């Protein structure tokens, strides 16, 4: 239920190259996927900054998503140590 909005948005904007007849659209699918990753990363950092400003948290606390972006889930615990 929580993932439904993003799943619907991706289903309607990124061609599914696994379907028959859509294999030729692999480059478009790749580029749109990169755009979605970039947009969601930007929004995540922006929302974290806004929420951090609203709750008046110190900069290292709400700046944590900035250091997490672009890194794997396995590196996140070590990234939180780097941020503080």
C-alpha positions in Angstrom: 0.0 0.0 0.0 2.8 2.4 0.8 4.7 1.6 -2.4 1.7 1.9 -4.6 2.1 5.5 -5.7 5.7 5.0 -6.9 4.9 1.7 -8.5 2.1 3.3 -10.5 4.3 6.2 -11.5 7.1 4.0 -12.7 4.7 1.6 -14.5 3.3 4.5 -16.5 6.5 6.4 -17.2 9.2 3.8 -17.7 8.8 1.2 -20.5 9.0 -2.4 -19.3 11.6 -3.9 -21.7 10.8 -7.4 -20.5 7.5 -7.3 -22.4 7.4 -8.6 -25.9 8.0 -5.9 -28.5 9.5 -3.5 -26.0 13.1 -4.7 -26.1 14.0 -1.9 -28.4 13.2 0.7 -25.8 16.0 -0.3 -23.4 17.9 3.0 -23.7 14.8 5.0 -23.0 14.0 2.8 -20.0 17.6 3.2 -18.7 17.6 7.0 -19.1 14.1 7.3 -17.4 15.3 5.1 -14.5 18.3 7.4 -14.0 16.0 10.4 -14.0 13.7 8.8 -11.5 16.7 8.0 -9.2 18.0 11.5 -9.5 14.6 13.1 -8.8 13.9 10.9 -5.8 17.3 11.6 -4.3 16.8 15.3 -4.8 13.4 15.2 -3.2 14.6 13.1 -0.3 17.4 15.6 0.6 15.1 18.6 0.2 12.4 17.0 2.4 15.0 16.1 5.0 16.3 19.7 5.0 12.7 21.1 5.3 11.8 18.7 8.2 15.1 19.5 9.9 14.4 23.2 9.7 10.9 22.7 11.1 12.0 20.6 14.1 15.1 22.8 14.5 17.5 20.0 14.5 21.2 20.6 14.2 22.7 20.5 10.7 24.6 17.2 11.1 21.4 15.5 12.0 19.3 16.5 9.1 22.3 16.5 6.7 22.6 12.7 7.1 20.6 11.9 4.0 23.0 14.0 2.0 25.9 11.7 3.0 23.7 8.6 2.4 22.7 9.4 -1.1 24.4 7.3 -3.7 25.8 4.8 -1.3 24.6 1.2 -0.6 22.5 0.1 2.3 25.5 -1.8 3.8 27.5 1.4 4.1 24.8 3.5 5.9 25.9 2.6 9.5 29.4 3.7 8.8 28.2 6.9 7.0 26.3 8.0 10.1 29.5 7.8 12.0 31.2 10.0 9.3 28.4 12.6 9.4 28.6 13.2 13.2 
